Amino acid sequence: MLPNTGKLAGCTVFITGASRGIGKAIALKAAKDGANIVIAAKTAQAHPKLPGTIYTAAEEIKAAGGKALPCIVDVRDEEQISSAVEKAVEKFGGIDILVNNASAISLTNTLETPTKKVDLMMNVNTRGTYLTSKACIPYLKKSKVAHILNLSPPLNLNPLWFKQHCAIHTAAMDMLGGSGVESQCRKVDIMADAAYCIFKKPKSFTGNFIIDENILKEEGIKNFDVYAVTPGHPLLPDFFLDEQPAVVTKKADSYGAVPELKEEKTQPPPKARSGAVEETFRIVKDSLSDDIVKATQAVYQFELSGEDGGTWFLDLKSKGGNVGYGEPSDQADVVMSMSTDDFVKMFSGKLKPTMAFMSGKLKIKGNMALAIKLEKLMNQMNSKL
């Protein structure tokens, strides 16, 4: 086999969270050039819900043409980080590029976010990035390439994004977007290609905030349909990117959020259709089955404001399931608060829970994983409502 002579051939790339997703995509892109990849991630054994381990990623990297060093690393653990860096230097002779990709999020509002969740996000996103960078910098200083790439949603200081939430909610697109949302998204390949463009730039290219599409356009890429999960399908815009102040203000208004960059006006609450909530619950009840109950195992409580509102429940724990007005007999696992109009729109598919949640129309308290399960039931209801 001929030696690989790509731009990153022989370079050592240290990537946190590289066992799956964007981290692995960047690793595979660099591996095609013949790069050495340090897979610094927690997953050493197969996870029941998440794909890949550091070892399966290593095999893919080798198959793509690179060399791999899988290291068990929890970025909250300074000793594990130091050990992985030492192993990388011992095996490959140094470190040329660091990609801080590992992250943690909690899809909850401030009052519903436990302190341990806040600690997790701070320790992974902030402290972990700092510790990994600190450990790698002495070796990066010796490199002719020397890049640190920190991955995050676009940094946007528009007050709109600070109004409703205490965390960055990029994962809400996958977790609350519902069935079919992937057709409105791009593949991780666009992030890998954008990262590769950065890696090729000289050391003087530093201190920049980069949007993947923008840097690829600068590189001459014109056909972005190749990055689409479903080519030709309209894409959802990134929540954190403002096109123009007037445009984001108009969009935010349409989703029910009022940016603080313009004067807030009091609007009368929308009126729900007469009896629409009761009819929605009737259709839901008629659609329940033991299979749905078995697959869900949760009790949902809805606090609805407006006409036909009040407290309603959906019991998907009891045999056969049940719905009704008032509080459930067992404590609710998830409490959702919204207007009656938005409730009907969500169950009929006219309002995406993602948009409702991000703009503050929908507030969720309780088990977020069980809230996501309800999303699947909503999608089944769409054709009947």
Disulfide bonds with the S-S distance in Angstrom:
none
